[in-house]
Amino acid sequence: IAISTGKGERSLGSEYNALQELISNDFDVDIVRLEDEPESLTDVSKYPLLIIANPTDHYSKTALEGLLSYVRNGGNIIYLFDTVNVDPINISIENADLAIVSSLFESEGIKGLPGVVYDLRANLPVSLPADTGSIQIPYPFFTLIQKNLQAKDMPLVNNLPEQIISPWAGALEIEEESGWEVIYSTSRFAGIQKDSLNLDPRQEFSTNALGHMPIIAAQKFDEGGTIIVSANAKILDTQFLTAAGENQIFALSLIDSLGQGKGFSEIKAKDTLLSQQFLLLSDAQKGLIKLVGPTISFMVLGLIGASRMWRISQMKKIFTPT
């Protein structure tokens, strides 16, 4: 499989280094430049899967046309982008350049909306400093997005986890009858903060215009391949991928399916999820996993492993998941 570089995309050696470790045993991963010159498109036809992660510069018209030709001839693409740029260390957030990140497949009827998604019900807590130590409060920007069980025309959805963590996500705008199938969305208690972006979990979130927000969608081309579009590139960042077993299952199952793997990635991801949880849990909590399964217990137990990774990443303060 291939992952693109040259336009400011996320790197396997940096933001996505944990992803590289997860897939390296099952796949050969080549780093490719889609275009060395504005009119020179790299031949990616030999790869069953191309991953494009959050470019920060425009691709040429030739490159965009080449990507669509690649998919129509059987290639698969996973495209992830961020609608907001977040700096947790300095507690700052700003809108990304949607003219860049939304231009890739806007001609196919899908693009990102400005702002950051929050979910008032399906979210994870964070710790805030207090006089007596710390307190835990819900953090609506750490959303738990749910799989669309109605996506029956997408067999690859069957092996994906029922929910994954989607931190500081964007939302997708999808044209009617454009052929896109939503595969992950928020609960119906979600909204978008578009103006005066603010990371503070203590703020009062608007309850106006709440509803299901599509985060990840897919389209299968007739006689061709599949495009996956995610309005959140952070779901595969090392600090979330390593801490969240569900995100591992999502990444490896999706790559295994589109990269024409042999099914080993999904098994490895599930084994990793179970081993991570059992190493950290008490006997009572292990019983809860056996009773309700990894997906539900993952939410109930509050992402136990995440706090360790956030400390390693020096993202403490008010953004340490509990």
C-alpha positions in Angstrom: 0.0 0.0 0.0 1.1 3.6 -0.3 0.8 6.8 1.7 1.2 10.2 0.1 3.7 12.9 0.9 4.9 16.2 -0.5 1.9 18.4 0.3 2.2 18.6 4.1 0.5 15.4 4.8 0.8 13.5 8.1 3.9 11.3 8.3 4.4 7.7 9.2 7.6 8.8 10.9 5.8 11.4 13.1 2.1 11.7 13.7 1.3 8.2 12.3 4.3 6.3 13.6 2.1 4.0 15.7 0.0 3.2 12.6 3.2 2.2 10.8 4.1 -0.2 13.6 0.6 -1.8 13.5 0.5 -2.4 9.8 4.2 -3.1 9.0 4.0 -6.8 9.6 1.1 -7.3 7.3 1.8 -4.8 4.5 4.7 -3.2 2.6 4.2 0.5 2.9 5.7 2.8 0.3 5.8 6.6 0.7 4.9 8.2 -2.6 4.8 11.8 -4.0 1.6 12.2 -6.0 3.3 14.8 -8.1 6.9 15.8 -8.4 6.0 18.6 -10.8 2.6 20.3 -11.3 1.9 18.3 -14.4 3.7 15.1 -13.5 1.5 12.5 -11.7 3.1 9.6 -9.9 1.8 6.2 -11.1 0.1 4.6 -8.1 -1.9 2.0 -10.1 0.2 -0.8 -8.7 -1.0 -0.1 -5.2 -4.4 -1.5 -4.1 -4.7 1.3 -1.4 -3.5 4.9 -1.2 -3.7 6.8 2.1 -3.8 10.6 2.0 -3.7 12.2 5.4 -4.5 15.9 5.8 -2.6 17.7 3.1 -1.9 21.4 3.8 -1.2 22.4 0.2 -3.2 22.1 -3.0 -2.8 19.2 -5.4 -2.8 20.1 -9.1 -5.9 19.5 -11.3 -3.9 16.8 -13.0 -3.3 15.0 -9.7 -7.0 15.3 -8.7 -8.1 13.8 -12.0 -5.5 11.1 -11.7 -6.8 10.1 -8.2 -10.4 9.7 -9.6 -9.1 7.7 -12.5 -7.1 5.5 -10.0 -10.3 4.7 -8.1 -12.5 4.2 -11.2 -9.9 1.6 -12.3 -10.0 -0.4 -9.0 -7.8 1.5 -6.6 -8.9 2.4 -3.1 -8.3 5.6 -1.2 -8.5 6.5 2.5 -8.6 10.3 2.7 -8.5 11.9 6.2 -8.5 15.6 6.9 -9.0 18.1 9.7 -11.4 21.0 9.6 -9.6 22.6 12.6 -6.0 22.9 13.8 -5.6 22.2 17.5 -2.7 23.0 19.7 -3.5 21.3 23.1 -0.2 22.5 24.7 -1.1 26.2 24.2 -4.8 25.5 24.4 -5.6 27.0 21.0 -7.8 26.1 18.0 -8.4 27.6 14.6 -10.2 26.7 11.4 -8.2 24.9 8.8 -8.1 26.0 5.2 -11.1 24.2 3.8 -10.3 25.3 0.3 -7.4 22.8 0.5 -8.8 19.9 2.5 -12.2 19.9 0.9 -11.1 20.3 -2.7 -10.0 16.7 -3.1 -13.4 15.1 -3.7 -15.7 18.1 -3.7 -16.5 17.3 -7.3 -17.9 14.0 -6.1 -20.3 15.7 -3.8 -18.5 15.6 -0.4 -16.7 18.2 1.6 -15.9 19.3 5.1 -17.9 21.9 7.1 -16.1 24.7 9.0 -15.8 24.3 12.7 -15.4 21.6 15.3 -18.0 19.0 16.3 -19.2 18.5 19.9 -21.5 15.8 21.3 -23.3 16.5 24.5 -24.1 12.8 25.2 -21.6 10.5 23.5 -18.2 11.8 24.7 -15.3 11.0 27.0 -14.5 12.8 30.3 -11.3 14.9 31.0 -9.7 15.8 34.3 -9.6 19.4 35.6 -7.4 20.6 38.4 -9.2 21.3 41.7 -8.3 22.3 45.2 -8.5 18.6 46.3 -6.8 17.2 43.3 -8.8 16.9 40.2 -12.4 16.5 39.0 -13.8 14.7 36.0 -16.2 16.4 33.6 -17.6 15.5 30.2 -15.6 16.9 27.3 -18.0 17.1 24.3 -15.1 17.6 21.8 -13.9 14.0 22.6 -16.8 12.4 20.7 -17.6 8.7 20.5 -18.9 8.2 17.0 -21.1 5.3 16.1 -21.1 3.0 13.2 -24.1 3.2 10.8 -25.6 -0.3 11.0 -27.8 0.6 8.0 -24.8 0.7 5.6 -25.7 -2.6 4.1 -24.2 -1.9 0.7 -20.7 -1.6 2.3 -19.5 -5.1 3.3 -16.3 -3.6 4.7 -18.3 -2.0 7.4 -19.2 -5.3 9.0 -15.7 -5.8 10.5 -15.4 -2.2 11.8 -16.0 -1.5 15.5 -19.3 -0.1 16.7 -17.7 3.1 17.9 -14.4 4.9 17.9 -12.9 8.0 19.5 -13.1 11.1 17.3 -11.3 14.0 19.0 -11.8 17.6 17.7 -13.6 16.3 14.6 -15.1 18.0 11.7 -18.4 17.2 10.0 -19.1 16.2 6.4 -21.5 17.9 4.0 -22.8 15.3 1.5 -24.9 16.1 -1.6 -28.1 14.1 -2.0 -27.9 11.3 -4.4 -24.2 11.6 -4.7 -23.6 7.9 -3.8 -21.9 8.4 -0.5 -22.8 6.2 2.5 -22.3 7.5 6.0 -20.4 4.8 8.0 -19.8 6.8 11.2 -21.7 9.7 12.8 -22.3 11.3 16.1 -25.3 10.8 18.3 -28.3 13.1 17.7 -27.1 15.4 20.5 -24.2 16.8 18.5 -23.6 20.3 17.1 -20.8 22.3 15.4 -19.0 25.2 17.0 -18.2 27.5 14.0 -17.5 30.9 15.5 -15.3 31.9 18.5 -13.7 28.4 18.7 -12.9 27.5 22.3 -11.3 24.4 23.7 -12.3 25.0 27.3 -14.5 22.1 28.6 -16.1 24.4 31.1 -17.8 26.5 28.5 -21.6 26.4 27.9 -22.2 24.5 24.7 -25.1 25.5 22.5 -28.1 23.2 22.4 -29.5 24.7 19.2 -29.6 22.8 15.9 -28.4 19.5 17.4 -28.5 16.4 15.3 -26.5 13.5 13.8 -23.2 14.7 12.3 -21.6 12.5 9.6 -17.9 12.1 10.3 -16.8 9.3 8.0 -18.4 8.3 4.7 -17.6 5.9 1.9 -18.4 5.5 -1.8 -18.0 2.3 -3.9 -17.5 3.0 -7.6 -19.2 0.7 -10.1 -16.6 -1.6 -11.5 -14.0 0.3 -9.5 -12.6 0.9 -6.0 -13.7 2.6 -2.8 -13.1 6.0 -1.3 -13.3 6.5 2.4 -13.4 10.2 3.5 -13.0 11.1 7.2 -13.4 14.6 8.5 -10.9 13.8 11.2 -7.3 12.9 10.6 -6.6 12.7 14.4 -8.3 9.4 14.8 -5.1 7.7 13.6 -2.7 10.0 15.5 -0.3 8.0 17.7 -1.7 9.3 21.0 -5.2 8.2 20.2 -4.4 5.1 18.2 -2.1 3.6 20.8 -4.4 4.3 23.7 -7.7 3.3 22.1 -8.1 -0.3 21.0 -11.3 0.4 19.1 -9.4 2.9 16.9 -6.8 0.2 16.2 -9.5 -2.2 15.1 -11.0 0.5 12.8 -7.6 1.3 11.2 -6.4 -2.2 10.7 -9.7 -3.7 9.6 -10.2 -0.9 7.1 -6.7 -1.2 5.7 -6.9 -4.9 5.6 -10.1 -4.8 3.6 -9.1 -2.1 1.1 -5.4 -3.2 1.0 -6.4 -6.7 0.1 -4.9 -8.2 3.1 -5.3 -11.7 4.5 -7.4 -10.9 7.5 -4.5 -11.0 10.0 -4.8 -7.3 10.8 -8.2 -7.5 12.3 -7.3 -10.5 14.5 -4.2 -8.6 15.7 -6.2 -5.5 16.5 -8.7 -7.4 18.5 -6.0 -9.3 20.4 -4.3 -6.0 21.1 -7.5 -4.4 22.4 -8.2 -7.3 24.8 -4.6 -7.5 26.1 -4.5 -3.8 26.7 -7.7 -3.8 28.7 -6.9 -7.0 30.7 -3.5 -5.7 31.7 -5.0 -2.6 33.3 -8.3 -3.8 34.7 -9.4 -5.2 38.1 -11.1 -8.6 38.3 -14.5 -6.8 38.5 -13.7 -4.8 35.4 -12.6 -7.9 33.6 -16.0 -9.4 34.4 -17.7 -6.4 33.0 -15.8 -6.9 29.7 -16.9 -10.5 29.6 -20.5 -9.4 30.3 -21.0 -6.5 27.9 -18.1 -7.0 25.4 -15.1 -4.8 24.6 -17.0 -2.1 22.7 -19.5 -1.2 25.5 -16.9 -1.6 28.3 -14.5 0.6 26.4 -16.9 3.5 26.9 -18.1 2.6 30.4 -14.5 2.2 31.8 -13.5 5.6 30.5 -10.5 5.0 28.3 -8.2 3.8 31.0 -5.1 3.6 28.8 -5.4 7.0 27.3 -4.2 9.0 30.3 -0.9 7.2 30.1 -0.4 8.2 26.4 -1.4 11.8 27.0 1.1 12.1 29.8 3.8 10.7 27.5 2.7 13.3 24.9 2.9 16.1 27.5 -0.8 16.9 26.8 -1.7 17.1 30.4 -3.5 20.1 31.9 -7.2 20.0 31.1 -6.8 17.5 28.2 -5.8 14.4 30.1 -8.5 11.7 29.4 -9.4 9.6 32.4 
